[in-house]
């Protein structure tokens, strides 16, 4: 008796390994919903905002209605989605622009997560439902002018004065800072503890001047936070966070989203190059018919497939509760580097057109230069992996 071979699914050049087939129905619905929103509402305006150096803040309400803000958190108006679903969302958002994914990531994985994980019940009830709805925007103040990769060197101080805390210091490179209603600010106390404080935007002594003249993440708000004798009550302190473990736990959440986001940026650049190569003619035929162009496209396809597969694997580990910090570093190390290589190669396929905002490639390439650095520089993730592999820490060698 002969048995007929199963029919093979069609080859998808934008998902060369067929990773999407591993998603369940809910994950595919989330992917398609976010992808459609980005295509219909965000992509038509992103080039204008990138050129102007602005971010369409009104998008917060849209993301809230879609249930994407803090979607992986449970309760308080949050969707309680899986880590994989959140990652898929980050991938689709960053396929639009790193600034869009950064907004969602800072809101959900940094500011909201900090309150959800380390805050009091009163703080959670006051802030999380409004932030989940996009009615209140948050930012996360850890990085300082002299303390980036070494948060233990922070100079922002919190001293007790009766029933209040007095905060003095400065934070740098803060996404959403100038538009945030509340800032999660990390400071060291006189006892040497690291505490988090919720500082509202109209608090006397607090300001968030916008940082201008960026060549990367232009469709994103980046700010400095200045704290000059800022007084907040004890009810503004995150009661469960007393060490660097607090802010570092938030960073690991955000880094996980970057693993997925970078895969989305890579896919967007590859898709633009593939479409261009099929339609652009030189010497009487599409440039996709030339061997050198096909070599570039094949290399891009491999990196896109690898990045998507790696992101999904880490998502499944996170949902199972077995994802390690070193594996997140593995993901950021690989996927951001791969995305940069895809973006640069895609730019060469587009030729001179690749440097215009008519196409997304150089916009993504510029953004990825920032993604390579924030939430842990490429060098820091190299050393995290190095220590995990060898058992020897080399951070200060």
C-alpha positions in Angstrom: 0.0 0.0 0.0 1.5 3.3 -1.0 1.3 6.3 1.3 1.2 9.7 -0.2 3.7 12.2 1.1 2.3 15.1 3.2 2.1 18.3 1.3 4.7 20.9 2.2 3.7 24.4 3.2 4.6 27.1 0.8 8.1 28.7 1.3 7.8 32.2 2.8 10.9 34.2 1.9 10.2 36.5 4.9 10.1 33.6 7.3 12.5 31.2 5.6 12.6 28.7 8.5 8.8 28.6 8.9 9.1 29.7 12.5 5.6 31.3 12.4 4.1 27.8 12.1 5.3 27.2 15.7 3.0 29.9 17.0 -0.4 29.0 18.5 -3.6 30.6 17.3 -3.6 33.4 20.0 0.0 34.3 19.2 -0.7 34.5 15.5 -3.7 36.7 16.2 -1.6 39.1 18.3 1.1 39.1 15.6 -1.4 39.9 12.8 -3.2 42.5 14.9 0.0 44.4 15.8 1.4 44.1 12.3 -1.8 45.5 10.8 -1.8 48.5 13.3 1.9 49.3 12.5 1.3 49.1 8.8 -1.9 51.2 8.7 -1.3 53.7 11.5 2.4 54.0 12.2 4.4 53.5 9.0 2.6 56.3 7.1 3.8 58.8 9.6 7.1 57.5 11.0 9.4 59.0 8.4 8.0 62.5 9.1 8.5 62.0 12.8 12.0 60.6 12.3 13.0 63.6 10.2 11.4 66.1 12.7 12.8 64.3 15.7 9.4 63.8 17.3 7.3 60.9 18.6 3.5 60.7 18.1 2.6 60.5 21.8 -1.1 60.0 20.9 -0.1 56.5 20.0 -0.1 55.6 23.7 -3.8 55.5 23.7 -3.9 53.2 20.7 -1.4 50.8 22.3 -3.5 50.9 25.4 -6.7 50.1 23.5 -4.9 47.2 21.9 -3.8 45.9 25.3 -0.1 46.1 24.5 1.2 48.2 27.4 2.4 46.0 30.2 0.7 43.1 28.4 2.9 40.5 30.1 1.9 41.7 33.6 -1.0 40.3 35.5 -3.9 42.2 37.1 -4.4 46.0 37.4 -5.8 46.3 33.9 -2.9 44.4 32.3 -3.6 41.7 29.8 -1.6 38.9 31.5 -0.3 37.6 28.1 2.6 35.2 27.7 6.2 36.2 27.4 6.1 34.9 23.9 3.1 37.0 23.0 4.8 40.0 24.4 8.0 39.2 22.4 6.0 38.9 19.2 4.5 42.3 19.9 8.0 43.8 20.3 9.0 42.2 17.0 6.1 43.7 15.1 6.5 47.1 16.8 10.2 47.4 15.9 9.5 46.3 12.4 7.9 49.7 12.3 10.6 51.5 14.2 12.8 51.0 17.2 11.3 54.1 18.8 7.8 52.6 18.8 9.1 49.4 20.4 11.2 51.4 22.9 8.1 53.4 24.0 6.2 50.2 24.7 9.2 48.5 26.3 10.0 51.4 28.6 6.4 51.8 29.6 5.7 48.1 30.2 9.0 46.3 30.9 10.7 49.1 32.9 8.3 51.6 34.5 5.3 49.3 34.9 7.3 46.2 35.7 9.2 48.1 38.4 5.9 49.2 40.1 4.3 45.7 39.6 7.3 43.8 41.0 8.6 46.2 43.6 5.8 48.6 44.4 3.2 48.7 47.1 -0.4 47.8 46.6 -1.4 51.4 46.7 1.2 52.3 44.0 0.0 49.5 41.8 -3.6 50.4 42.0 -2.9 54.1 41.4 -0.6 53.8 38.4 -0.8 50.5 36.6 -4.4 50.7 35.3 -3.8 54.2 33.9 -0.5 53.2 32.4 -1.9 50.0 30.9 -4.6 52.2 29.2 -2.0 54.7 27.9 -3.6 57.4 30.0 -0.3 57.9 32.0 3.2 57.5 30.6 6.2 56.4 32.6 9.9 56.5 32.3 12.8 54.7 34.0 15.7 56.7 35.5 18.8 54.5 36.1 21.6 55.6 33.6 23.6 58.6 34.7 26.2 60.9 33.0 29.0 58.9 34.7 27.2 55.6 35.4 26.0 53.6 32.4 27.4 50.1 32.3 28.3 50.4 36.0 25.1 51.2 37.8 26.8 50.6 41.1 28.6 53.9 40.5 25.4 55.9 40.6 25.7 59.4 42.2 22.0 60.2 42.6 21.3 60.3 46.3 18.2 59.9 48.5 18.4 61.2 52.1 15.8 60.9 54.7 14.4 64.1 56.1 11.6 63.4 58.6 8.7 61.8 56.8 10.2 62.7 53.4 13.0 61.7 51.1 15.1 64.3 49.3 16.5 63.3 45.9 19.5 65.0 44.2 21.2 63.9 41.0 20.8 63.5 37.3 19.8 60.7 34.9 20.7 60.6 31.2 19.4 58.9 28.0 15.9 58.5 29.4 13.3 57.3 26.9 9.9 59.0 27.4 11.4 61.4 30.0 10.0 64.6 28.8 6.5 63.2 28.2 6.3 61.0 31.3 3.7 61.6 34.0 5.8 59.6 36.5 9.5 58.7 36.6 10.8 55.6 38.3 14.1 57.1 39.7 16.8 54.9 41.3 18.9 56.5 44.0 21.4 55.4 46.7 20.6 56.1 50.3 23.0 57.2 53.1 22.9 53.5 54.3 24.2 52.4 50.8 20.9 50.8 49.7 19.5 51.4 46.2 15.9 52.4 46.4 13.4 53.3 43.7 11.1 56.3 43.9 8.1 57.4 41.9 8.5 61.0 41.0 5.6 62.8 39.4 6.4 65.3 36.6 5.1 68.4 38.5 7.1 67.7 41.6 9.2 70.9 42.6 12.9 70.5 41.8 12.2 67.9 39.1 12.7 68.6 35.4 13.1 66.5 32.2 14.8 68.6 29.5 14.7 66.9 26.1 17.9 65.8 24.5 18.2 67.1 20.9 20.5 66.6 17.9 20.3 62.8 17.9 21.2 60.9 14.7 19.5 57.7 16.0 16.1 56.9 17.6 14.9 60.2 16.3 11.2 59.1 16.4 11.6 58.7 20.1 11.7 61.1 23.1 15.0 61.0 24.9 15.6 63.2 27.9 17.7 64.1 30.9 16.2 63.9 34.4 17.3 66.5 36.8 16.6 66.2 40.5 17.4 69.2 42.6 16.2 68.8 46.1 13.2 66.9 45.0 11.0 66.0 48.0 8.8 62.9 48.0 6.9 61.1 50.7 7.6 57.6 52.0 4.6 56.5 49.9 6.6 57.3 46.8 9.3 54.8 47.6 9.1 51.3 46.1 9.1 49.3 49.3 10.3 46.0 48.0 13.5 47.2 46.3 16.5 47.9 48.4 19.4 46.9 46.2 20.6 46.9 42.6 18.6 43.7 42.1 15.5 45.9 41.7 16.6 47.9 38.6 18.6 45.1 37.2 15.5 42.8 37.2 13.7 45.5 35.1 16.6 45.7 32.7 16.4 42.0 32.1 12.8 42.3 31.2 13.5 45.0 28.7 16.5 43.1 27.2 14.2 40.2 26.4 12.0 42.5 24.4 15.0 43.8 22.5 15.8 40.2 21.4 12.5 40.1 19.6 12.5 43.7 18.5 15.9 43.4 16.7 14.5 40.4 14.8 11.6 42.7 13.6 14.0 45.4 12.5 16.1 42.9 10.5 13.0 41.5 8.8 11.8 44.9 7.8 15.2 45.8 6.2 15.4 42.4 4.5 11.8 42.8 3.2 12.6 46.2 1.8 15.7 44.9 0.0 13.9 41.9 -1.4 11.1 43.9 -2.8 13.4 46.5 -4.3 15.7 43.8 -5.8 12.7 42.2 -7.5 11.4 45.4 -9.1 14.6 47.5 -9.7 16.0 46.8 -13.2 19.5 47.4 -14.3 21.0 46.2 -17.7 17.5 45.1 -18.7 16.6 42.8 -15.8 15.8 42.9 -12.1 18.9 43.2 -9.9 17.5 40.1 -8.0 18.7 38.0 -11.0 22.3 38.8 -10.3 24.4 36.5 -8.3 25.9 39.1 -6.0 22.5 40.4 -5.1 21.2 36.9 -4.4 24.2 36.2 -2.2 23.3 39.3 -0.1 19.6 38.3 0.1 20.4 34.8 1.1 22.7 36.0 3.9 20.0 38.3 5.1 17.4 35.6 5.0 19.6 33.3 7.1 20.2 36.0 9.7 16.4 36.8 9.8 15.5 33.2 10.2 18.1 32.6 12.9 17.1 35.7 14.9 13.4 34.7 14.8 14.1 31.2 15.8 16.3 32.3 18.7 13.8 34.8 19.9 11.0 32.2 19.9 13.2 29.7 21.8 13.9 32.2 24.5 10.3 33.1 24.7 9.4 29.5 25.3 12.1 29.2 28.0 10.7 32.4 29.7 7.2 31.1 29.6 8.5 27.9 31.2 10.3 29.8 33.9 13.7 28.5 32.9 15.2 31.5 31.0 18.6 32.5 32.4 20.1 36.0 32.3 23.0 34.7 30.3 20.6 33.4 27.6 19.0 36.9 27.3 22.5 38.3 26.8 23.0 35.6 24.1 19.9 36.8 22.4 20.7 40.5 22.5 24.3 39.8 21.5 23.3 37.8 18.4 20.1 39.5 17.2 21.2 43.1 17.4 24.5 42.4 15.7 22.6 40.3 13.0 20.1 43.1 12.5 22.8 45.7 12.0 24.5 43.5 9.4 21.2 42.9 7.6 20.5 46.7 7.6 23.9 47.6 6.2 23.7 44.9 3.5 20.1 45.9 2.6 21.3 49.5 2.2 23.7 48.4 -0.5 21.0 46.6 -2.4 19.0 49.8 -2.5 21.9 51.8 -3.7 21.5 55.6 -3.3 17.8 55.1 -2.6 18.8 53.3 0.6 19.9 56.6 2.3 16.5 58.2 1.9 13.5 58.1 4.2 11.4 56.8 1.3 12.7 53.4 2.4 13.1 52.2 6.0 16.6 50.7 5.9 18.9 53.5 7.0 16.3 54.6 9.6 16.5 51.1 11.1 20.3 51.0 10.8 20.7 54.3 12.6 18.2 53.1 15.3 20.1 49.9 15.8 23.2 51.7 16.6 21.4 52.9 19.8 19.9 49.4 20.4 23.4 48.0 20.3 24.3 50.2 23.2 21.3 50.5 25.5 20.1 47.9 28.0 23.7 46.7 28.2 26.3 47.5 25.6 27.4 44.8 23.2 30.7 44.7 25.2 28.9 44.0 28.5 26.9 41.2 27.0 30.1 39.8 25.6 31.5 39.7 29.1 28.4 38.2 30.6 28.6 35.4 28.1 32.3 35.1 28.7 31.9 34.6 32.4 29.1 32.1 31.9 31.3 30.1 29.4 34.5 30.2 31.4 33.4 30.7 35.0 35.8 33.7 35.2 34.6 37.3 35.5 36.6 39.6 33.3 34.7 42.9 33.8 37.5 44.7 35.5 40.5 42.9 34.0 
